[in-house]
Amino acid sequence: MARILGLDLGSYSVKGVVHEAALRASQVRAFAEVRRPEGDRAEGLKAALKELLANPALHADQVLVSLPGPGVATHQVQLPFIDPKRIEATIGFEVESQLPFDLAEAVFDYQVATQRDKKSDLLVGVIRKDELRQLLALLAELGLDPRVVTHPAVAYQGLFLQPPLSAEALQEDEALAVVDVGHERTTVAVGRPGAGVELGRTFPGGGRDLTRALAAELQVPLPEAAAWKEERGAVGDSLPPELERAGGALQRALVPVVRELRSTFKSYSARSRRKVSAVYLCGGTARLGGLEERWTQDLGVPTRVLLLPQDAAPGIPEASRPAAAQAYALAARAPPSAAARAPRFNLRRGEFAFKGHFDYLRDRLGLLASYAATLLVLAIAAGVVRNSVLARRERQVDTALCDITQRVLHRCDRKPNGTIDLPAYDRALNMLKGQESPAAALPRYSAVDLLAELTSRVPRGDDGRPLPVTFDQMLVDLERISLRGKTESTKDVDALTNSLKGYRCFHEVKQGKVEKTKDGLLFRLEIQVECPAEQAAGPGQG
């Protein structure tokens, strides 16, 4: 079972949810939330994450995050076709036309929202490469390498694919909206139950604006206003007298958010011809008292707090579930029952690709395939060239053999395929060697040649004079030589024997009986003569 950690890198706090996924069942195993300290944003995020990850219950096999802050730009793009290959080839040009900077400075990804009438509506998210690089570097310092970095609105895709949202019974012209009101920004995801997110966007506005409005109205410091908002904050028409003043300030601070929500819903209706029939609230600000009733009136749409699936109940406290919604949605991004409709939106592409991710392998599979194709072409070309060279050399050899056969036999026989008849060539070669001529019966050497070779191989001593060897008996024929002679020492016999062995036609030289006499040393040598035709040589050529 895979343990997946969803991280919500909020501007007020960081939240982590560990979701343990299995084929038949899944469950939340842990939840934690850590408040971000004041000061530098990057250092505050690093400190909060470090404290969060110190919790051993949050250890996981995979990490998924959504983009924090307002850095992501969202675009709705419509293309007049539905072919995935054409979409992939065209989307870059469409995105570049909507950017105020060069596309080479950005990284983007998209998700198909709807396809109808042979048209594709795409949800596109763009962020500058520098911002994404800084985020990944900060996470890497803490030992995190997220598998997915996604759009905060697309993070809610999985919630549309499972109960309770997927169980909503809507008309064909109706849709749902999940509104995450965070500290500095509000995220909107509009879609159909069982289908997924069709429109997503983020815009500034959220809990921080409420805190500032409350601090200005009550003339108190921001920390005190924030604590008052969390403990007693509420909006509505029937507030107690002591809360009416603060409630009015909070309600006025929410007006820009309501205005943006109305604009978003109208844009969605104009594009899809569907109306938003229900709004589900999540995020820290969703805990504000009376917000559901207030927005039901302001938006003219039933508004209620988002309920998470049942598998979230054991691991996330009920009071924390609205704030934990995005972290949960990331951790349960693709429920097993909806894997085929899982979102493809992931900004870890190209140079930022996750090293163990299929996208990373897929990008390189194309490169490997091109290398393999190149090697195959080179191998085929090399084979063609090699066969051509061998065929040319074979023709040259056939021509040479034919010339030899023509000179010897006065004819050159060829086979039907044009190659020379080798038996005819072999006969010509034998005739050149004399194997089929009368001269072939003559020996290649004579007894005189062997005797001359024998006498020429008597070695010399250290003084340069021939050894004192005297032969008193010599029997020489073409197969064997028998010698008897006299010398002064056995050393002279060994030297003579070794010298005779140096001649290639003296196949074997054996020493016989050695006897001492009053005149010196009497010795005998038996020499076997075997001189093959290809090794035959005249005297002095051994």
C-alpha positions in Angstrom: 0.0 0.0 0.0 1.3 3.4 -0.9 1.4 6.2 1.6 0.9 9.6 -0.1 1.5 12.9 1.6 -0.5 15.9 0.4 1.0 19.2 1.4 -1.0 22.4 1.4 1.6 25.2 1.5 -0.8 27.8 2.7 0.2 31.4 3.5 -1.2 31.2 7.0 -0.3 27.6 7.9 1.0 24.4 6.2 -1.1 21.3 6.3 -0.2 17.7 5.7 -2.4 14.7 5.2 -1.1 11.1 4.8 -3.5 9.0 2.7 -2.9 5.3 2.5 -4.2 4.0 -0.8 -5.1 0.4 -1.6 -7.0 -1.4 -4.3 -10.1 -2.0 -2.3 -10.0 0.6 0.5 -8.1 3.7 1.5 -7.9 5.8 4.6 -6.3 8.9 6.1 -3.6 7.9 8.4 -2.4 11.2 9.8 -3.0 15.0 9.7 -1.0 17.9 11.0 -1.1 21.7 10.7 1.7 24.1 11.6 1.4 27.9 11.7 3.9 29.8 9.5 6.0 32.3 11.5 6.0 36.0 10.6 8.9 37.5 8.6 10.5 36.3 5.4 8.0 34.2 3.4 10.5 31.6 2.2 12.2 31.2 5.6 8.8 31.1 7.3 7.6 28.3 4.9 10.8 26.4 5.5 10.5 26.6 9.2 6.9 25.5 9.2 7.6 22.6 6.9 10.6 21.5 9.0 8.4 21.4 12.1 5.6 19.6 10.2 7.9 17.0 8.8 9.4 16.3 12.2 6.1 14.4 12.9 7.0 10.7 12.2 3.3 10.0 11.3 3.7 12.1 8.1 6.4 9.9 6.6 5.2 8.8 3.2 6.3 7.1 -0.1 5.1 10.0 -2.3 4.6 13.7 -1.9 2.2 15.9 -3.8 1.9 19.7 -3.5 -0.1 22.5 -5.1 1.4 25.8 -6.1 1.4 28.3 -3.2 0.8 32.0 -3.5 -0.5 34.0 -6.4 2.3 33.0 -8.9 0.2 30.7 -11.0 -1.7 32.2 -13.9 -4.8 30.4 -15.2 -6.1 30.5 -18.7 -9.2 28.9 -20.4 -8.3 27.9 -24.0 -10.6 26.5 -26.6 -9.3 24.6 -29.6 -11.4 23.5 -32.6 -10.4 19.8 -32.4 -10.3 17.0 -29.9 -7.3 15.0 -31.2 -4.7 14.7 -28.3 -1.7 14.9 -30.7 -3.0 18.1 -32.3 -3.8 19.6 -28.9 -0.2 18.8 -27.7 1.3 20.4 -30.8 -0.9 23.5 -30.7 -1.3 24.4 -27.0 2.2 26.0 -26.7 1.4 28.6 -29.4 -2.0 29.4 -27.8 -0.4 29.9 -24.3 2.4 32.0 -25.7 -0.1 34.4 -27.3 -1.7 35.1 -23.9 1.5 35.7 -21.9 3.2 39.0 -21.3 6.6 37.4 -21.3 8.4 34.8 -23.4 7.2 31.2 -23.1 10.8 30.0 -22.7 10.7 31.6 -19.2 7.7 29.7 -18.1 6.5 26.1 -17.6 2.9 25.2 -18.2 0.5 22.2 -18.3 -3.1 21.8 -19.1 -6.0 19.5 -18.5 -9.0 18.9 -20.8 -12.0 20.3 -19.1 -14.7 19.4 -21.7 -14.9 18.1 -25.3 -18.1 18.6 -27.3 -19.0 19.6 -30.9 -15.5 18.6 -31.9 -14.0 21.3 -29.7 -11.8 21.1 -26.6 -12.0 23.4 -23.6 -8.6 23.3 -21.8 -7.7 24.5 -18.3 -4.2 25.8 -18.5 -1.9 26.9 -15.7 1.4 28.8 -16.2 4.1 29.7 -13.8 7.6 31.3 -14.3 10.4 28.8 -14.2 12.3 30.8 -11.6 9.4 30.5 -9.1 9.0 26.8 -9.6 12.7 26.3 -9.4 12.9 28.2 -6.1 10.0 26.1 -4.7 11.6 22.8 -5.6 14.9 23.9 -4.2 13.3 24.9 -0.9 11.6 21.5 -0.7 14.8 19.7 -1.7 16.6 21.3 1.3 14.0 19.6 3.5 14.5 16.2 1.8 11.2 16.5 -0.3 11.0 15.7 -3.9 7.3 16.0 -4.9 6.0 13.7 -7.5 3.3 16.2 -8.5 3.2 20.0 -8.4 -0.3 20.9 -9.6 -2.7 23.8 -9.9 -4.6 24.5 -6.6 -8.0 24.3 -8.3 -7.1 21.0 -10.2 -6.1 19.6 -6.8 -9.9 19.2 -6.1 -10.4 16.9 -9.1 -10.5 13.8 -7.0 -13.3 15.1 -4.8 -15.6 15.5 -7.8 -15.0 11.8 -8.5 -16.0 10.3 -5.2 -18.8 10.8 -2.6 -20.2 13.0 -1.3 -19.8 15.3 -4.4 -20.0 12.5 -7.0 -23.4 11.5 -5.4 -25.0 14.9 -6.1 -27.9 14.5 -8.4 -27.8 17.4 -10.9 -29.6 18.3 -14.0 -27.6 18.3 -17.3 -27.3 22.1 -17.2 -26.0 22.3 -13.6 -22.6 22.2 -12.0 -20.9 22.4 -8.6 -18.3 24.8 -7.3 -15.7 24.2 -4.6 -14.5 27.5 -3.1 -11.4 27.4 -1.0 -11.1 30.7 0.9 -7.5 30.8 2.2 -5.5 33.4 4.0 -4.3 35.5 1.0 -6.1 33.9 -2.0 -9.3 32.2 -3.0 -9.4 29.2 -5.2 -12.4 28.2 -7.3 -12.9 24.8 -8.9 -16.1 24.3 -10.9 -17.1 21.0 -12.4 -19.5 18.1 -12.7 -19.9 15.2 -10.3 -18.1 12.2 -11.7 -16.5 14.2 -14.5 -14.0 16.5 -12.7 -12.9 20.1 -12.8 -14.0 22.1 -15.8 -12.9 25.6 -14.7 -10.4 26.6 -12.2 -8.9 29.9 -11.1 -7.3 31.7 -8.1 -7.5 35.4 -7.2 -6.4 37.5 -4.2 -8.6 37.8 -1.2 -9.3 35.9 1.9 -8.8 35.7 5.6 -6.0 38.2 5.8 -8.3 40.9 4.4 -10.9 40.1 7.0 -8.3 40.4 9.8 -7.1 43.8 8.5 -10.7 45.0 8.2 -11.5 43.9 11.7 -8.3 45.5 13.1 -9.2 48.8 11.4 -12.8 48.7 12.7 -12.0 47.7 16.3 -8.7 49.7 16.4 -6.7 46.7 17.7 -3.4 45.1 16.5 -3.5 42.4 13.8 -2.7 39.5 16.1 -5.6 40.5 18.5 -7.9 40.9 15.5 -7.0 37.5 14.2 -7.6 35.9 17.5 -11.0 37.7 17.8 -11.9 36.5 14.3 -11.1 32.9 15.1 -13.0 32.9 18.4 -16.0 35.1 17.7 -16.0 36.1 14.0 -19.3 35.9 12.3 -21.4 37.5 9.5 -25.1 37.7 8.9 -28.2 39.8 9.4 -29.2 38.5 12.9 -26.0 39.0 14.9 -25.9 40.0 18.6 -25.5 43.8 19.1 -22.0 43.3 20.4 -21.0 41.5 17.1 -22.8 43.7 14.6 -20.0 46.2 14.2 -17.4 43.6 13.7 -19.7 41.5 11.5 -20.3 44.5 9.3 -16.6 45.0 8.8 -16.1 41.3 7.9 -19.0 41.4 5.5 -17.6 44.5 3.7 -14.2 42.8 3.5 -15.8 39.8 1.7 -17.5 41.9 -1.0 -14.5 41.7 -3.4 -14.4 37.9 -3.0 -18.2 37.7 -3.7 -17.8 39.9 -6.8 -15.0 37.7 -8.2 -17.1 34.5 -7.5 -20.1 36.0 -9.4 -17.8 36.9 -12.3 -16.3 33.4 -12.3 -19.7 31.7 -12.3 -21.0 33.9 -15.1 -17.9 33.1 -17.2 -18.4 29.4 -16.7 -22.1 29.6 -17.6 -21.4 31.6 -20.8 -18.7 29.0 -21.9 -20.4 25.8 -20.8 -24.1 26.8 -20.9 -24.4 25.4 -17.4 -25.2 27.2 -14.2 -23.5 26.7 -10.8 -26.3 25.2 -8.6 -24.4 24.7 -5.4 -21.3 26.0 -3.7 -19.1 24.1 -1.2 -16.8 26.0 1.1 -13.5 25.0 2.5 -10.3 26.6 3.7 -9.6 28.3 7.0 -12.1 31.1 6.4 -14.9 28.6 5.8 -15.1 28.3 9.6 -16.4 31.9 9.8 -19.8 31.9 11.5 -22.8 32.6 9.3 -20.8 32.5 6.1 -22.9 29.8 4.5 -26.2 31.7 5.0 -24.6 35.0 4.0 -23.2 33.7 0.7 -26.4 31.8 -0.1 -28.0 35.2 -0.2 -25.2 37.1 -1.9 -24.5 34.5 -4.6 -28.1 33.3 -5.0 -26.8 29.7 -4.8 -27.1 27.2 -1.9 -23.8 27.3 0.0 -22.6 24.9 2.5 -19.3 23.7 4.1 -17.6 20.9 2.1 -17.8 17.5 3.6 -14.8 15.2 3.0 -15.2 11.5 2.0 -15.7 9.0 4.8 -12.1 7.8 4.7 -11.0 11.2 6.1 -13.0 10.8 9.3 -10.5 8.6 11.3 -7.5 10.8 10.6 -8.7 14.4 10.5 -10.5 16.1 13.4 -13.9 17.4 12.4 -13.0 21.0 13.3 -10.0 20.9 11.0 -11.6 19.3 8.0 -12.5 22.6 6.1 -8.8 23.7 6.4 -7.5 20.3 5.5 -9.6 19.9 2.4 -6.8 20.8 -0.1 -4.2 18.6 1.6 -6.6 15.8 1.6 -7.6 16.3 -2.0 -3.9 16.2 -3.0 -3.2 13.0 -1.0 -6.3 11.3 -2.5 -5.7 12.9 -5.9 -6.6 9.8 -7.9 -8.9 7.4 -6.1 -8.5 3.8 -7.4 -12.0 3.7 -8.8 -11.4 6.8 -10.9 -7.8 6.2 -12.1 -8.8 6.5 -15.7 -10.2 10.0 -15.1 -7.3 11.1 -12.9 -6.0 14.6 -13.6 -2.9 14.9 -15.9 -2.1 18.4 -14.7 1.5 18.4 -13.3 4.0 21.2 -13.7 6.9 18.8 -13.2 7.6 18.6 -16.9 10.7 18.9 -19.0 13.7 20.0 -17.0 11.6 19.9 -13.8 10.3 16.3 -14.4 10.2 14.0 -11.4 13.1 11.5 -11.9 11.0 8.5 -11.2 7.9 9.7 -12.9 6.5 8.2 -16.1 6.5 11.7 -17.7 10.2 11.8 -17.2 10.6 8.4 -18.7 8.2 9.1 -21.5 10.2 12.3 -22.5 13.3 10.2 -22.7 11.7 7.2 -24.3 11.3 9.4 -27.4 15.0 10.3 -27.3 15.9 6.6 -26.8 13.7 5.6 -29.7 15.3 8.1 -31.9 18.7 6.8 -30.9 17.6 3.2 -31.6 16.2 4.2 -35.0 19.5 6.0 -35.8 21.5 2.9 -34.8 19.2 0.7 -36.9 19.7 2.9 -40.0 23.4 3.0 -39.5 23.5 -0.8 -39.0 21.5 -1.3 -42.2 23.8 1.2 -44.1 26.9 -0.6 -42.8 25.5 -3.9 -43.9 24.8 -2.6 -47.3 28.2 -1.1 -47.6 29.9 -4.2 -46.3 28.0 -6.5 -48.7 28.9 -4.1 -51.6 32.6 -4.2 -50.7 32.6 -8.0 -50.3 30.8 -8.4 -53.6 33.4 -6.2 -55.3 36.3 -8.1 -53.8 34.7 -11.4 -54.7 34.5 -10.2 -58.3 38.2 -9.2 -58.2 39.2 -12.6 -56.8 37.2 -14.4 -59.5 38.9 -12.3 -62.2 42.3 -13.2 -60.8 41.5 -16.9 -60.5 40.1 -16.8 -64.1 43.3 -15.3 -65.4 45.4 -18.1 -63.7 43.1 -20.8 -65.0 43.1 -19.3 -68.5 46.9 -19.2 -68.6 47.3 -22.8 -67.4 44.3 -24.7 -68.9 43.6 -22.2 -71.7 40.0 -21.9 -70.5 38.0 -20.4 -67.6 34.9 -22.3 -66.6 32.2 -20.3 -64.7 29.1 -21.4 -62.9 25.6 -20.1 -63.9 25.8 -17.4 -61.3 29.0 -16.1 -62.8 31.5 -17.3 -60.2 34.6 -19.3 -61.3 34.4 -23.1 -61.2 36.8 -24.0 -58.3 37.6 -27.6 -59.4 39.1 -26.1 -62.6 41.1 -23.6 -60.6 42.4 -26.4 -58.3 43.6 -28.4 -61.3 45.4 -25.4 -62.6 47.0 -24.7 -59.2 48.2 -28.3 -59.0 49.7 -28.1 -62.4 51.6 -24.9 -61.4 52.9 -26.8 -58.3 53.9 -29.7 -60.5 51.6 -32.2 -58.8 50.2 -33.4 -62.1 53.3 -33.1 -64.2 56.1 -35.7 -64.8 58.5 -33.6 -62.8 56.3 -34.1 -59.7 57.8 -37.7 -59.4 61.3 -36.3 -59.0 62.5 -35.8 -55.4 63.0 -32.3 -54.3 66.3 -33.0 -52.7 69.1 -35.6 -53.2 71.6 -37.4 -50.9 74.2 -34.9 -52.1 72.1 -32.1 -50.9 71.6 -33.7 -47.5 75.3 -34.4 -47.2 76.2 -30.8 -48.1 73.7 -29.6 -45.5 75.2 -32.0 -42.9 78.7 -30.8 -43.4 77.7 -27.1 -43.4 76.1 -27.4 -40.0 79.2 -28.6 -38.1 79.4 -25.8 -35.5 82.4 -23.7 -34.6 84.1 -23.5 -31.3 84.7 -20.4 -29.1 87.9 -19.7 -31.1 86.0 -19.6 -34.4 87.4 -22.8 -35.7 85.2 -25.8 -36.6 84.8 -28.4 -33.9 87.3 -31.3 -34.0 84.8 -33.8 -35.5 85.8 -36.6 -37.7 83.3 -38.8 -39.5 84.5 -42.3 -40.2 81.2 -43.7 -41.3 78.2 -42.0 -43.1 75.1 -43.7 -44.5 72.9 -41.2 -46.4 69.6 -41.9 -48.1 66.5 -39.8 -48.7 64.8 -40.9 -45.4 67.6 -41.6 -42.9 71.2 -40.6 -42.2 73.4 -42.7 -39.9 76.7 -41.1 -38.7 79.7 -42.4 -36.7 82.4 -40.1 -35.7 85.1 -39.0 -33.2 85.4 -35.8 -31.2 87.0 -34.7 -28.0 84.1 -34.3 -25.5 80.4 -34.9 -25.0 80.0 -31.1 -25.2 81.0 -31.2 -28.8 78.5 -34.0 -29.5 75.6 -31.9 -27.9 76.6 -28.9 -29.9 76.6 -30.9 -33.2 73.2 -32.4 -32.3 71.6 -29.0 -31.6 73.0 -27.5 -34.8 71.6 -30.4 -36.9 68.2 -30.0 -35.3 68.1 -26.4 -36.7 67.6 -27.7 -40.3 63.9 -28.1 -41.0 64.3 -31.3 -43.1 66.1 -33.1 -40.2 62.9 -34.1 -38.5 64.5 -35.9 -35.6 68.2 -36.2 -34.5 69.0 -38.9 -31.9 72.3 -39.6 -30.2 73.4 -43.2 -30.1 76.0 -45.0 -28.0 79.0 -42.8 -26.9 82.3 -44.6 -26.1 85.7 -43.4 -24.9 88.7 -44.5 -26.8 92.4 -43.8 -26.6 92.0 -41.4 -29.6 89.0 -39.5 -28.1 85.2 -40.0 -27.9 83.4 -42.2 -30.3 79.7 -41.2 -31.0 76.8 -42.2 -33.2 73.9 -40.1 -34.6 70.6 -41.2 -36.2 68.8 -38.6 -38.3 65.3 -39.0 -39.6 64.8 -37.0 -42.9 61.3 -35.6 -43.5 61.0 -32.5 -45.7 57.4 -31.7 -46.8 57.0 -30.2 -50.2 55.7 -26.8 -48.9 58.8 -26.7 -46.6 61.4 -28.1 -48.9 64.5 -26.0 -49.2 67.9 -26.4 -50.8 71.1 -26.5 -48.9 71.7 -23.5 -46.7 68.1 -22.5 -46.6 67.0 -24.4 -43.4 
